């Protein structure tokens, strides 16, 4: 462990003692619990201890190896004995903070403690929390889970492998860090406890007991009417600034052709001002291009930036939400789920039989109490998606036939001080491409994704015309300048494993920008 990291840990302990509710460590650690004889990963065995004790464990993956196989003999243990038995490490130390037990290994002091204590973070210092979010019971990664500090309106989302990296100012180390996803109980912990560590966090699925819910017939269109009626209460009626991380990419034959990533500042107009378009200012951008891709069938797709803005379903009502177009759809109330510890009605919709135009099918998630739209997942109906090619392709070679195979979208909103705003948008599109006079076709795919990392509600003003980024053009063609210090303290979505693997296999050139 390097000196800087060791100094940071010393500073962290001082802060914990100063500001966190510390229980009597010995009293808690000497509590006795009964454990069955079992074996498995350390992660699973510690989860059993949590279930029986009510305390959650926090530790660095460099201190405790989650994936290592271990076993424990059945019997009665104190909490400290149980952890030592499971990890096989008798030198671990513990700190009880609220309902959490922090596991750490003491560092050998290489200089006087007062020197380490005197070191403090500069005013603009940022802290980082990294990790992976899993389902508590099946250990499956949870994609697109929200990670953030609600009181500061900053956050990010996990990638498709459930992984995340979240950066926040040192001044927020005592703030509440919240992890949420549809269908799961949210998990909250003090942000400073996780700083500088790589965590594996488990979210517990919310099982809705029939005794908690009054079973009744729910009219799905009435739920939609209530959502529309309550928009003025639930969504912003003033413009705001939003900082967003954006990614779009194109692949062909299982190879990444190009990948573009950027940070935007968005001037977001109120939901009821559809005549006033949202404005985008480019802060940073980089483009990773596979210069060895020589196949001329590669196409350029319309920018996903405009799509991300238009997928604010509350502001730009799609046909399946608009009252005048509901005659095109069938609606059904199919489930009750949980988002951020709130019950939501799941409203499914699908175009009516006999309508051949490519419309949508999917689900909407609407709060049972305040009727706020919290998200949705939908696709162009798979029976008619082939007829939608002109909706997506901007440029193509004349000798190509491009046929959509699948077009999917997900949208989520988050709440801040009682007001909801767009949080995360993702689109995944897959096509079949065939050259004229060729018998076989190939697969091309494109995706775009945007997460709102920060929202500012004060003094939002439109951008100067010269600063505005055109959103309807092919974004990958945007010109920019090189910048070595690229992401700085911006929050981003980590690339998933398949994207990392694909990028590592291509000989690429990377260009970056800073405006």
C-alpha positions in Angstrom: 0.0 0.0 0.0 1.5 3.3 -1.0 2.1 6.2 1.4 -0.6 8.4 0.0 -3.3 5.7 0.4 -2.0 4.9 3.9 -2.2 8.6 4.9 -5.7 8.8 3.6 -6.8 5.9 5.8 -5.3 7.6 8.8 -7.3 10.7 8.1 -10.4 8.6 7.5 -10.2 7.0 11.0 -10.0 10.5 12.6 -13.1 11.6 10.8 -15.0 8.4 11.8 -14.3 8.9 15.4 -15.3 12.5 15.2 -18.6 12.4 13.4 -20.1 8.8 13.4 -22.2 7.2 16.1 -19.8 4.6 17.5 -21.3 1.8 19.5 -19.4 -0.1 22.2 -17.3 -2.3 20.0 -16.7 -5.0 22.5 -20.4 -5.3 23.4 -21.4 -5.7 19.8 -18.5 -8.0 18.7 -19.1 -10.3 21.7 -22.7 -10.9 20.8 -23.3 -14.6 20.2 -25.0 -16.1 17.1 -25.7 -19.6 16.0 -24.3 -20.6 12.6 -24.9 -23.9 10.7 -22.1 -26.0 9.4 -21.6 -24.7 5.8 -19.1 -23.8 3.1 -19.0 -21.3 0.3 -17.4 -18.0 -0.7 -16.5 -15.6 2.1 -19.1 -13.3 0.7 -21.9 -15.8 1.2 -20.7 -16.8 4.7 -20.5 -13.2 5.8 -24.0 -12.6 4.4 -25.2 -15.4 6.8 -23.6 -13.6 9.7 -25.4 -10.4 8.6 -28.7 -12.2 8.4 -28.4 -13.5 12.0 -26.8 -10.4 13.6 -28.5 -7.5 11.8 -25.1 -5.9 11.1 -23.7 -5.2 7.6 -20.0 -5.6 6.9 -17.9 -3.0 5.1 -14.4 -3.8 3.9 -11.9 -3.4 1.1 -11.6 -6.3 -1.3 -7.8 -6.1 -0.8 -8.4 -6.9 2.9 -11.1 -9.6 2.5 -11.2 -11.7 -0.7 -14.9 -12.2 -1.4 -14.6 -15.0 -3.8 -12.2 -17.2 -1.8 -13.9 -20.5 -0.7 -14.1 -21.0 3.0 -16.1 -23.1 5.6 -17.3 -22.8 9.1 -18.2 -25.5 11.7 -21.7 -25.3 13.0 -22.0 -23.8 16.5 -22.2 -20.7 18.5 -19.8 -17.8 17.8 -19.3 -14.2 18.8 -19.4 -11.9 15.8 -15.7 -11.4 16.0 -15.0 -15.1 16.2 -17.3 -15.8 13.2 -15.5 -13.3 11.0 -12.1 -14.6 12.0 -13.2 -18.2 11.4 -14.7 -17.4 7.9 -11.7 -15.2 6.7 -9.0 -17.2 8.4 -7.4 -13.9 9.4 -7.0 -13.4 13.2 -5.3 -10.0 12.8 -8.4 -8.2 11.4 -9.7 -5.3 13.4 -13.3 -4.0 13.6 -15.1 -0.8 14.1 -18.8 -0.7 14.8 -20.6 2.3 13.3 -24.3 2.4 13.5 -25.6 -0.8 11.8 -22.3 -1.4 10.0 -19.1 -3.2 11.1 -16.0 -1.9 9.3 -13.4 -4.6 8.8 -9.8 -3.5 8.4 -6.2 -4.6 8.8 -4.1 -2.2 10.9 -1.1 -0.7 9.1 2.3 -0.7 10.5 3.2 2.9 11.5 6.2 4.2 9.5 6.0 7.7 10.8 4.6 9.4 13.9 0.8 9.4 14.0 0.5 13.1 14.4 2.0 13.6 11.0 -0.7 11.5 9.4 -3.4 13.2 11.4 -2.3 16.6 10.3 -2.8 15.7 6.6 -6.2 16.7 5.3 -7.8 16.8 2.0 -7.7 20.1 0.0 -11.1 21.9 -0.2 -11.7 20.7 -3.8 -10.6 17.1 -3.2 -12.7 14.3 -4.5 -13.2 10.8 -3.1 -14.0 7.7 -5.1 -16.2 4.7 -4.3 -16.0 1.7 -6.6 -17.6 -1.7 -6.6 -20.2 -4.1 -7.9 -23.9 -4.4 -7.0 -25.4 -7.8 -6.8 -28.7 -9.5 -6.1 -28.5 -10.7 -2.5 -29.9 -14.2 -3.1 -28.5 -15.2 -6.5 -25.4 -13.1 -6.7 -26.3 -11.9 -10.2 -25.1 -8.4 -11.1 -27.7 -5.7 -11.2 -27.3 -3.4 -14.3 -28.5 0.2 -14.4 -28.8 0.5 -10.6 -28.6 4.1 -9.4 -25.7 5.2 -7.2 -25.8 8.7 -5.8 -26.1 11.2 -3.0 -29.7 12.5 -3.2 -29.2 15.6 -1.1 -26.5 16.9 -3.5 -28.3 15.7 -6.7 -25.2 13.9 -8.0 -24.9 10.2 -9.0 -24.2 7.6 -11.7 -25.5 4.2 -12.7 -24.0 0.7 -12.8 -23.0 -0.9 -16.2 -24.4 -4.1 -17.5 -22.0 -6.0 -15.2 -23.3 -4.2 -12.1 -20.1 -2.3 -11.7 -19.8 1.4 -10.8 -17.4 4.2 -10.0 -18.7 7.2 -8.2 -16.8 10.4 -7.4 -18.0 13.0 -5.0 -16.5 16.0 -3.2 -14.7 15.4 0.1 -17.2 17.8 1.7 -19.9 15.2 1.2 -18.1 12.3 3.1 -20.8 12.5 5.8 -23.7 12.5 3.3 -25.9 9.5 2.7 -24.9 7.4 -0.3 -27.9 5.5 -1.8 -28.1 2.4 -4.0 -31.4 1.8 -5.7 -33.0 -0.3 -8.5 -36.5 -1.4 -9.6 -37.7 -4.3 -7.5 -35.2 -3.9 -4.7 -35.0 -2.3 -1.3 -32.7 0.7 -1.4 -29.5 0.5 0.6 -28.0 3.5 2.3 -24.6 4.1 4.0 -22.5 7.1 4.9 -20.4 8.0 1.8 -17.1 8.4 3.7 -17.2 4.8 5.0 -16.8 3.4 1.4 -14.4 6.0 0.1 -11.2 4.6 -1.4 -12.5 1.0 -1.3 -13.8 -1.5 -3.8 -17.1 -2.9 -2.6 -19.4 -5.8 -3.3 -22.9 -4.6 -2.3 -26.0 -6.8 -2.2 -29.5 -5.4 -2.7 -32.4 -7.3 -1.3 -35.4 -8.0 -3.6 -38.6 -6.5 -2.2 -41.2 -9.2 -1.6 -44.6 -7.6 -1.4 -46.8 -9.4 1.1 -50.5 -9.5 0.2 -51.2 -8.3 3.7 -49.5 -5.1 2.9 -51.5 -4.4 -0.3 -55.2 -3.9 -0.7 -55.9 -6.2 -3.7 -58.2 -4.3 -6.1 -58.9 -4.0 -9.7 -56.6 -1.2 -11.1 -57.7 0.6 -14.3 -54.5 1.1 -16.2 -55.7 4.1 -18.2 -56.9 5.8 -15.0 -53.3 5.4 -13.6 -52.0 7.0 -16.8 -54.5 9.9 -16.4 -53.4 10.4 -12.8 -49.8 10.5 -13.9 -50.5 13.2 -16.5 -52.7 15.2 -14.2 -49.9 15.3 -11.5 -47.1 16.3 -13.7 -47.3 19.9 -12.5 -46.7 18.7 -9.0 -44.0 16.1 -9.7 -41.8 17.6 -12.3 -39.8 20.8 -12.6 -41.6 24.0 -13.8 -38.3 25.9 -14.0 -35.2 25.3 -16.1 -32.2 23.6 -14.6 -28.6 22.7 -15.5 -27.7 19.1 -15.7 -24.2 17.5 -16.2 -24.5 14.3 -18.2 -22.1 11.5 -19.2 -22.9 10.2 -22.7 -21.7 7.2 -24.7 -22.6 5.9 -28.1 -21.0 3.1 -30.2 -21.3 1.1 -33.4 -20.3 -2.5 -33.8 -20.1 -4.9 -36.8 -19.4 -8.6 -36.9 -18.9 -8.7 -33.1 -16.2 -6.0 -33.4 -16.3 -2.4 -32.1 -16.1 -0.1 -35.0 -16.1 3.2 -33.1 -16.9 4.4 -29.6 -17.7 8.0 -28.7 -17.9 9.3 -25.1 -18.6 12.8 -23.8 -19.6 15.0 -20.9 -22.4 17.5 -21.6 -23.9 20.4 -19.8 -27.6 20.5 -20.5 -29.9 23.5 -20.2 -33.1 21.6 -19.4 -36.3 23.4 -20.0 -39.5 22.7 -18.0 -41.5 19.7 -18.9 -44.5 21.8 -20.1 -42.4 23.8 -22.6 -42.1 21.3 -25.4 -41.8 24.3 -27.8 -38.5 25.2 -26.0 -35.9 22.6 -26.8 -33.3 21.5 -24.4 -29.8 22.8 -25.2 -26.5 20.9 -25.0 -23.0 22.3 -24.5 -20.1 19.9 -25.1 -17.5 19.9 -22.2 -15.4 16.9 -23.1 -15.4 14.3 -25.8 -13.2 11.4 -27.0 -13.5 9.2 -30.0 -12.1 5.7 -30.2 -11.9 4.5 -33.8 -10.9 1.1 -35.3 -8.7 2.2 -38.1 -8.2 -1.4 -39.1 -11.8 -1.8 -39.9 -11.7 -1.9 -43.7 -15.2 -3.2 -44.4 -17.1 -0.5 -46.3 -20.5 -1.8 -45.1 -20.1 0.2 -41.9 -22.8 2.8 -41.6 -23.2 6.0 -39.6 -26.2 6.2 -37.4 -28.1 9.2 -36.3 -26.9 10.8 -33.1 -28.3 9.3 -30.0 -28.1 12.7 -28.3 -31.4 13.9 -29.7 -32.9 10.5 -28.9 -31.7 10.8 -25.2 -33.4 14.2 -25.0 -36.6 13.1 -26.6 -36.8 10.0 -24.4 -37.8 12.3 -21.5 -41.3 10.7 -21.6 -42.8 13.2 -19.3 -41.8 16.2 -21.5 -42.1 14.7 -24.9 -45.2 12.4 -24.5 -44.9 9.4 -26.8 -48.0 8.0 -28.4 -48.5 5.4 -25.8 -48.9 8.1 -23.2 -50.8 10.7 -25.2 -54.5 10.5 -24.7 -55.4 11.1 -28.3 -53.3 8.0 -29.4 -54.4 5.5 -26.8 -56.9 4.0 -29.2 -53.8 2.4 -30.8 -52.9 0.4 -27.7 -54.1 -2.1 -25.2 -53.1 -1.5 -21.6 -53.0 -3.8 -18.5 -52.0 -3.5 -14.9 -49.6 -6.4 -14.5 -47.7 -6.1 -11.3 -46.7 -4.0 -8.2 -43.0 -3.5 -7.7 -40.6 -1.3 -5.7 -38.4 1.6 -6.7 -36.4 3.3 -4.0 -38.6 1.8 -1.3 -41.8 3.1 -3.0 -44.5 0.9 -4.4 -45.2 1.3 -8.1 -47.9 0.2 -10.5 -46.5 -1.7 -13.5 -48.6 -0.7 -16.6 -48.0 -2.9 -19.7 -48.9 -1.7 -23.2 -48.9 -3.1 -26.7 -50.2 -2.0 -30.0 -53.6 -3.5 -30.9 -54.0 -6.4 -33.3 -54.7 -5.3 -36.8 -52.4 -2.2 -36.6 -49.4 -2.9 -38.9 -47.5 0.4 -38.3 -44.3 -0.2 -36.1 -45.4 1.0 -32.7 -44.3 0.1 -29.2 -44.8 -2.5 -26.5 -43.4 -2.3 -23.0 -43.9 -1.4 -19.3 -44.2 1.9 -17.4 -43.5 2.2 -13.6 -45.8 4.7 -11.9 -45.8 5.5 -8.2 -48.9 4.3 -6.4 -49.0 7.2 -4.0 -48.0 10.4 -5.9 -48.6 9.1 -9.5 -45.1 10.1 -10.6 -43.6 8.3 -13.6 -40.5 6.6 -12.3 -39.3 4.9 -15.5 -40.1 2.6 -18.4 -38.8 -0.2 -20.6 -40.1 -0.6 -24.1 -39.3 -1.7 -27.6 -40.5 -1.3 -31.2 -42.9 -4.2 -31.6 -40.8 -7.1 -32.8 -43.5 -8.1 -35.3 -43.1 -4.8 -37.2 -39.6 -3.6 -36.4 -38.3 -4.4 -39.9 -40.5 -1.6 -41.3 -38.7 1.0 -39.2 -35.4 1.3 -41.0 -35.8 4.9 -42.1 -36.3 6.0 -38.5 -32.6 5.2 -37.6 -30.2 5.2 -40.6 -28.7 8.5 -41.5 -26.2 7.4 -44.1 -25.5 4.2 -45.9 -23.8 2.8 -49.0 -26.0 2.6 -52.0 -25.4 -1.2 -52.4 -26.6 -2.0 -48.8 -29.9 -3.2 -47.4 -30.3 -2.4 -43.7 -33.0 -4.1 -41.7 -33.7 -3.4 -38.0 -34.0 -6.6 -35.9 -34.4 -5.2 -32.4 -34.8 -1.7 -31.0 -35.1 -1.4 -27.2 -35.1 1.6 -24.7 -35.0 2.0 -21.0 -35.7 5.3 -19.1 -35.5 6.1 -15.4 -36.3 9.2 -13.3 -34.9 10.2 -9.9 -36.4 12.4 -7.2 -34.7 15.4 -5.5 -36.6 17.4 -2.9 -39.9 16.1 -4.2 -39.2 16.9 -7.8 -38.5 14.2 -10.4 -36.1 14.6 -13.4 -34.7 12.3 -16.0 -31.9 10.1 -14.6 -30.8 7.5 -17.1 -31.6 6.7 -20.8 -30.3 3.8 -22.9 -31.1 2.6 -26.4 -29.9 -0.7 -28.0 -30.5 -1.2 -31.7 -29.5 -4.2 -33.8 -29.6 -4.5 -37.6 -29.0 -7.0 -40.4 -26.8 -5.6 -43.2 -26.7 -7.3 -46.6 -24.7 -6.2 -49.7 -26.4 -6.4 -53.1 -25.7 -9.6 -54.9 -24.5 -11.2 -51.7 -26.2 -14.2 -50.3 -25.4 -13.8 -46.6 -25.9 -10.8 -44.3 -24.0 -9.6 -41.2 -25.0 -8.1 -37.9 -24.5 -4.5 -36.9 -25.5 -2.9 -33.6 -25.4 0.5 -32.1 -26.2 1.8 -28.6 -26.4 5.1 -26.8 -26.6 5.8 -23.1 -26.8 9.0 -21.0 -26.8 9.4 -17.2 -27.4 12.6 -15.4 -24.6 13.0 -12.9 -25.4 16.3 -11.4 -28.4 18.7 -11.3 -28.3 22.4 -10.5 -31.5 24.2 -9.9 -30.2 27.8 -9.4 -29.6 30.5 -12.1 -30.1 28.3 -15.1 -29.8 30.4 -18.3 -29.8 29.4 -22.0 -26.4 28.9 -23.6 -24.9 31.3 -26.1 -25.7 30.2 -29.6 -22.0 29.6 -30.3 -21.8 27.2 -27.4 -24.7 25.0 -28.4 -24.0 21.5 -29.8 -26.2 20.5 -32.7 -28.0 17.4 -31.4 -29.4 16.0 -34.7 -26.2 15.4 -36.5 -23.9 12.4 -36.4 -22.1 13.1 -33.1 -19.1 10.9 -33.9 -18.3 13.3 -36.7 -17.9 16.3 -34.3 -14.5 17.9 -34.5 -12.5 18.4 -31.2 -9.1 18.9 -29.7 -6.8 16.6 -27.8 -6.7 16.8 -24.0 -4.5 14.5 -21.9 -6.3 15.0 -18.6 -9.7 13.8 -19.8 -12.3 12.7 -17.3 -11.0 14.6 -14.3 -13.7 14.5 -11.6 -16.6 13.8 -13.8 -18.8 10.8 -13.0 -19.0 8.3 -15.9 -20.5 4.8 -16.6 -17.8 2.2 -16.5 -17.5 0.2 -19.7 -18.8 -3.4 -19.3 -16.6 -6.5 -19.7 -17.6 -7.1 -23.4 -16.8 -3.5 -24.3 -13.5 -3.6 -22.5 -12.6 -6.8 -24.2 -13.6 -5.5 -27.6 -11.6 -2.3 -27.2 -8.5 -4.1 -26.1 -8.5 -6.2 -29.2 -8.6 -3.4 -31.7 -5.7 -1.3 -32.8 -7.3 2.1 -32.1 -6.5 5.7 -32.1 -7.9 7.8 -29.2 -8.6 11.4 -29.5 -9.9 13.6 -26.7 -11.2 17.1 -26.2 -11.7 19.9 -23.7 -13.7 23.0 -24.5 
